[in-house]
Amino acid sequence: MTEMITAAAAGTWQLGDLTVNRLGFGAMRLMMKADGSPSDRDQAIAVLRRAVELGVNHIDTAAFYVSSTRSANELINTAFGGRYPDDLVITTKVGPGLNPLTMRPAEYGPEYLRSQVEENIRQLGRDHMDVVNLRIGDGLDRGTGSLAERFGVLAELRDKGLIRHLGISNVTASHLAEAQAIAPVVCVQNQYGLTVRRDDDELLKLCGEHGVAFVPFFAIASGTENKQVNAIAAERGVTASQVRLAWTLHQGQHVLAIPGTGNPVHLEENVAAAGLRLSDDELARLDSIQ
Ligand SMILES: NC(=O)c1ccc[n+]([C@@H]2O[C@H](COP(=O)([O-])OP(=O)(O)OC[C@H]3O[C@@H](n4cnc5c(N)ncnc54)[C@H](OP(=O)(O)O)[C@@H]3O)[C@@H](O)[C@H]2O)c1
């Protein structure tokens, strides 16, 4: 009998005192289908529960992950509320809040950060957040300017026990230095993948040197069709998405994956990618794509 591959297959990383399997889950795709219509509620809840069954113990979310009738935090609460697994680490992001008129994330000032953190805690039915990322910048453009005032607000909430650990998102190396001077940073969450934002190679390396997790988003979604990725996928009998995820996990022990999906088959494939070891030759072929 072949052994089932679980999210533990890529090993673990410490987010402060919290241990997570490096292959995690992003909740952003749970609320709606690709055409923007609301997802099937039962399927979204089943995907979350299956993820945990498969060993996922790091879920990334946000209070602004909503569709017209679904909310990622509400789905997570329904899937596990009242009996969250002891080892489950939930990471959220604040900075952008949900504009009630447009139902789109919008940048709010530092005075809103506390209520955003409390909103996440309330929606998830917990009494603190494990990890909170300060997300800066507009859309996918990296943030500019100082994050000190906003990060300082979160550092106070950490001191008060509302937040266990802090991260930053959509940032540069100078933001990391600025934040670290205020409070410990356990993770950096930026857009990054095999064929996108490779200018963050340096930041990824820097995070490793500081023991900070680098957590890319859009590791799958950023990728367009690529001949080399497809060729390796065909040779290994896996999918192109699995090759992209495996490549991500090969970038360093401190690199965590949070693939998002509302599709149970994709979930199984993404978890299986934790066990996909790429050879030096395959990695060199993938790196030659840039
Ligand atoms: N900090 C930030 O600013 C920020 C921004 C964006 C996202 N995030 C976080 O990062 C997480 C990851 O981003 P993401 O979910 O957009 O991107 P992703 O995981 O790179 O890709 C998700 C997209 O790929 C599809 N997909 C997933 N697994 C697949 C598979 N095995 N085969 C084929 N298609 C697959 C999904 O559709 P299906 O549902 O059909 O599988 C979805 O369209 C998010 O869930 C969110 O938690 C953070």
Ligand as a Chemical Component Dictionary entry (heavy atoms), coordinates in Angstrom:
data_LIG
# 
_chem_comp.id                   LIG 
_chem_comp.type                 NON-POLYMER 
_chem_comp.pdbx_formal_charge   0 
_chem_comp.three_letter_code    LIG 
# 
loop_
_chem_comp_atom.comp_id 
_chem_comp_atom.atom_id 
_chem_comp_atom.alt_atom_id 
_chem_comp_atom.type_symbol 
_chem_comp_atom.charge 
_chem_comp_atom.model_Cartn_x 
_chem_comp_atom.model_Cartn_y 
_chem_comp_atom.model_Cartn_z 
_chem_comp_atom.pdbx_ordinal 
LIG N1  N1  N 0  -0.825  39.286 1.233   1  
LIG C1  C1  C 0  -1.505  39.521 0.138   2  
LIG O1  O1  O 0  -1.574  40.628 -0.341  3  
LIG C2  C2  C 0  -2.200  38.378 -0.565  4  
LIG C3  C3  C 0  -2.714  38.578 -1.855  5  
LIG C4  C4  C 0  -3.323  37.516 -2.486  6  
LIG C5  C5  C 0  -3.422  36.278 -1.856  7  
LIG N2  N2  N 1  -2.949  36.120 -0.602  8  
LIG C6  C6  C 0  -3.033  34.798 0.083   9  
LIG O2  O2  O 0  -2.255  33.881 -0.664  10 
LIG C7  C7  C 0  -3.013  32.705 -0.947  11 
LIG C8  C8  C 0  -2.515  32.117 -2.248  12 
LIG O3  O3  O 0  -2.952  32.907 -3.321  13 
LIG P1  P1  P 0  -4.053  32.375 -4.370  14 
LIG O4  O4  O 0  -4.961  31.507 -3.627  15 
LIG O5  O5  O -1 -4.609  33.468 -5.121  16 
LIG O6  O6  O 0  -3.079  31.789 -5.447  17 
LIG P2  P2  P 0  -2.516  30.391 -5.852  18 
LIG O7  O7  O 0  -2.624  29.417 -4.774  19 
LIG O8  O8  O 0  -1.232  30.684 -6.449  20 
LIG O9  O9  O 0  -3.523  30.016 -7.021  21 
LIG C9  C9  C 0  -4.894  29.912 -6.839  22 
LIG C10 C10 C 0  -5.531  29.791 -8.213  23 
LIG O10 O10 O 0  -5.023  28.624 -8.853  24 
LIG C11 C11 C 0  -6.058  27.622 -8.909  25 
LIG N3  N3  N 0  -5.458  26.402 -8.381  26 
LIG C12 C12 C 0  -5.124  26.088 -7.112  27 
LIG N4  N4  N 0  -4.589  24.860 -7.041  28 
LIG C13 C13 C 0  -4.582  24.374 -8.314  29 
LIG C14 C14 C 0  -4.173  23.155 -8.889  30 
LIG N5  N5  N 0  -3.649  22.162 -8.159  31 
LIG N6  N6  N 0  -4.321  22.996 -10.234 32 
LIG C15 C15 C 0  -4.848  23.976 -10.992 33 
LIG N7  N7  N 0  -5.266  25.158 -10.506 34 
LIG C16 C16 C 0  -5.131  25.360 -9.172  35 
LIG C17 C17 C 0  -7.196  28.119 -8.057  36 
LIG O11 O11 O 0  -8.441  27.781 -8.630  37 
LIG P3  P3  P 0  -9.362  26.610 -8.011  38 
LIG O12 O12 O 0  -10.084 27.192 -6.839  39 
LIG O13 O13 O 0  -10.235 26.265 -9.141  40 
LIG O14 O14 O 0  -8.434  25.493 -7.624  41 
LIG C18 C18 C 0  -7.019  29.629 -8.118  42 
LIG O15 O15 O 0  -7.578  30.154 -9.296  43 
LIG C19 C19 C 0  -4.450  33.224 -0.965  44 
LIG O16 O16 O 0  -5.401  32.187 -0.838  45 
LIG C20 C20 C 0  -4.439  34.201 0.171   46 
LIG O17 O17 O 0  -4.625  33.522 1.401   47 
LIG C21 C21 C 0  -2.308  37.150 0.044   48 
# 
loop_
_chem_comp_bond.comp_id 
_chem_comp_bond.atom_id_1 
_chem_comp_bond.atom_id_2 
_chem_comp_bond.value_order 
_chem_comp_bond.pdbx_ordinal 
LIG N1  C1  SING 1  
LIG C1  O1  DOUB 2  
LIG C1  C2  SING 3  
LIG C2  C3  SING 4  
LIG C2  C21 DOUB 5  
LIG C3  C4  DOUB 6  
LIG C4  C5  SING 7  
LIG C5  N2  DOUB 8  
LIG N2  C6  SING 9  
LIG N2  C21 SING 10 
LIG C6  O2  SING 11 
LIG C6  C20 SING 12 
LIG O2  C7  SING 13 
LIG C7  C8  SING 14 
LIG C7  C19 SING 15 
LIG C8  O3  SING 16 
LIG O3  P1  SING 17 
LIG P1  O4  DOUB 18 
LIG P1  O5  SING 19 
LIG P1  O6  SING 20 
LIG O6  P2  SING 21 
LIG P2  O7  DOUB 22 
LIG P2  O8  SING 23 
LIG P2  O9  SING 24 
LIG O9  C9  SING 25 
LIG C9  C10 SING 26 
LIG C10 O10 SING 27 
LIG C10 C18 SING 28 
LIG O10 C11 SING 29 
LIG C11 N3  SING 30 
LIG C11 C17 SING 31 
LIG N3  C12 SING 32 
LIG N3  C16 SING 33 
LIG C12 N4  DOUB 34 
LIG N4  C13 SING 35 
LIG C13 C14 SING 36 
LIG C13 C16 DOUB 37 
LIG C14 N5  SING 38 
LIG C14 N6  DOUB 39 
LIG N6  C15 SING 40 
LIG C15 N7  DOUB 41 
LIG N7  C16 SING 42 
LIG C17 O11 SING 43 
LIG C17 C18 SING 44 
LIG O11 P3  SING 45 
LIG P3  O12 DOUB 46 
LIG P3  O13 SING 47 
LIG P3  O14 SING 48 
LIG C18 O15 SING 49 
LIG C19 O16 SING 50 
LIG C19 C20 SING 51 
LIG C20 O17 SING 52 
# 
